[in-house]
């Protein structure tokens, strides 16, 4: 029962996995809405204009006009509001389904009932294959419009054309829903795999902190995460090479894990990174220097209680004059000054081996 539920609600994924890739799904659908509504706006508007001059399509004048207005509205909302309001995206996707299905239905049953319906059959196969929609929603929308189409067929068509359109609706409806579910499942699996790979690349295997890859990816966006100021804290582990050489690498790994644990305890995991073998960088937004200094001192004390030593350097820059390169360089210089002072007062460590 749970497996069937996952298929109809999450295209074969679990609820947690589906939630994790929701942003990717929204972005894919947004791009598709832009492309389809943009193309539809151009084509339907063109047909609307031509319907004044070409007698054969003049009967569709009203349908083209309404379709053009709605397509342009979808394009406008998608371009200017969808990124800011992600929930709007799925509403636009549903609107595309309704608009294009309705367009196909009206063309095939009201404005041109004496001809076999082609447009609606194309929509039945095309739309479910394009968008990423939860299967139960896609099936419900498709079935509803198939029923509406068949009702209008019985009201406006007769003979062989009626029979052909009814049979085609059933065949193409089933084909579209089946293809839509299958393609959606494949897309979801692909997005989940991509998400897991990205997560692995962002996570340092030894400490569980954000990795160097995550640091390189996030660095450009960090200024956007603060309102008034951003602080950078450099942490370097003293004596790692000595422990690796005199004890073993397992002991060195334990040292790094301990330091990482304390860093995460005092500064959280979101903006804490292991950027090198024994180097860590932490960013703190909109926090006073006094609070940061107090947290650093408490972190140092706990690390020293475990028998380890670190060098630290902290620098804070205020907006709007926040330059990430200057911020990090200043913090790094202070860290090296602290490191030099440690080795000067602890001659048991050979500075050249660190």
Long-range contacts (C-beta under 8 A, 24 or more apart in sequence): 7-135, 7-181, 7-185, 8-134, 8-135, 8-136, 8-139, 9-134, 9-135, 9-136, 10-134, 10-188, 11-134, 11-135, 11-181, 11-184, 11-185, 11-187, 11-188, 12-185, 12-188, 12-189, 13-188, 13-189, 13-192, 17-188, 17-192, 17-195, 18-188, 20-192, 20-195, 21-188, 21-191, 21-192, 21-195, 23-86, 24-191, 24-194, 24-195, 25-132, 25-188, 25-191, 26-86, 26-89, 26-90, 28-132, 28-187, 29-89, 29-90, 29-92, 29-93, 29-131, 29-132, 30-78, 30-82, 30-83, 30-89, 30-92, 32-93, 32-130, 32-131, 33-74, 33-75, 33-78, 33-82, 33-89, 33-92, 33-93, 33-96, 34-75, 34-78, 34-79, 36-96, 36-130, 37-71, 37-72, 37-74, 37-75, 37-78, 37-92, 37-96, 38-75, 40-67, 40-71, 40-100, 41-68, 41-71, 41-72, 41-75, 44-68, 44-71, 44-103, 45-71, 45-72, 59-111, 59-112, 60-107, 60-111, 60-112, 63-103, 63-106, 63-107, 63-110, 63-111, 67-99, 67-103, 70-95, 70-99, 71-99, 74-99, 90-133, 93-131, 93-133, 94-133, 94-137, 94-141, 96-127, 96-131, 97-127, 97-131, 97-133, 97-138, 97-141, 97-142, 97-145, 98-141, 98-145, 100-127, 101-127, 101-141, 101-142, 101-145, 102-145, 104-149, 105-145, 105-148, 105-149, 105-152, 108-149, 108-165, 109-149, 109-152, 109-153, 109-155, 109-156, 109-157, 110-152, 110-156, 113-156, 113-157, 113-161, 114-157, 114-161, 115-161, 116-161, 116-164, 116-165, 116-168, 117-149, 117-153, 117-165, 117-168, 120-149, 120-169, 121-168, 121-169, 121-172, 124-169, 124-172, 124-173, 124-175, 124-176, 125-172, 125-175, 125-176, 125-179, 126-176, 127-176, 127-180, 128-176, 128-177, 128-179, 128-180, 128-181, 128-183, 129-176, 129-179, 129-180, 129-183, 132-184, 132-187, 132-188, 133-180, 133-184, 135-180, 135-181, 135-184, 138-177, 138-180, 138-181, 138-184, 139-177, 139-181, 142-173, 142-176, 142-177, 142-180, 143-173, 143-177, 146-170, 146-173, 204-260, 204-274, 206-253, 206-256, 206-257, 206-260, 206-274, 207-256, 207-257, 207-260, 207-274, 208-260, 209-260, 209-263, 209-264, 209-269, 209-272, 209-273, 209-274, 209-280, 210-269, 210-271, 210-272, 210-273, 210-274, 211-273, 211-274, 212-273, 212-274, 212-275, 212-276, 214-273, 215-273, 215-275, 215-281, 218-271, 218-273, 219-324, 220-324, 222-271, 222-283, 222-324, 223-319, 223-322, 223-324, 225-271, 225-285, 226-285, 226-286, 226-319, 226-322, 227-285, 227-286, 227-319, 228-286, 228-318, 228-319, 229-285, 229-286, 229-287, 229-316, 229-317, 229-318, 229-319, 229-322, 230-283, 230-284, 230-285, 230-286, 230-316, 230-317, 230-319, 230-322, 230-327, 231-283, 231-284, 231-285, 231-287, 231-289, 231-292, 231-314, 231-315, 231-316, 231-317, 232-281, 232-282, 232-283, 232-314, 232-315, 232-316, 232-327, 232-328, 232-330, 232-331, 233-267, 233-281, 233-282, 233-283, 233-284, 233-292, 233-296, 233-312, 233-313, 233-314, 233-331, 234-279, 234-280, 234-281, 234-312, 234-313, 234-314, 234-328, 234-331, 234-332, 234-334, 234-335, 235-259, 235-263, 235-279, 235-280, 235-281, 235-282, 235-310, 235-311, 235-312, 235-335, 236-278, 236-279, 236-280, 236-310, 236-311, 236-312, 236-335, 236-336, 236-339, 237-278, 237-279, 237-308, 237-309, 237-310, 238-308, 238-309, 238-310, 238-311, 238-339, 238-342, 238-343, 238-346, 238-349, 238-354, 239-308, 239-309, 239-349, 239-354, 240-277, 240-278, 240-354, 241-353, 241-354, 242-349, 242-350, 242-353, 242-354, 245-353, 255-308, 258-303, 258-306, 258-308, 259-303, 259-308, 259-310, 262-299, 262-302, 262-303, 263-299, 265-299, 265-302, 266-295, 266-296, 266-298, 266-299, 267-295, 267-299, 281-328, 281-331, 289-314, 289-316, 292-316, 309-342, 309-346, 311-335, 311-336, 311-338, 311-339, 311-342, 312-338, 313-337, 313-338
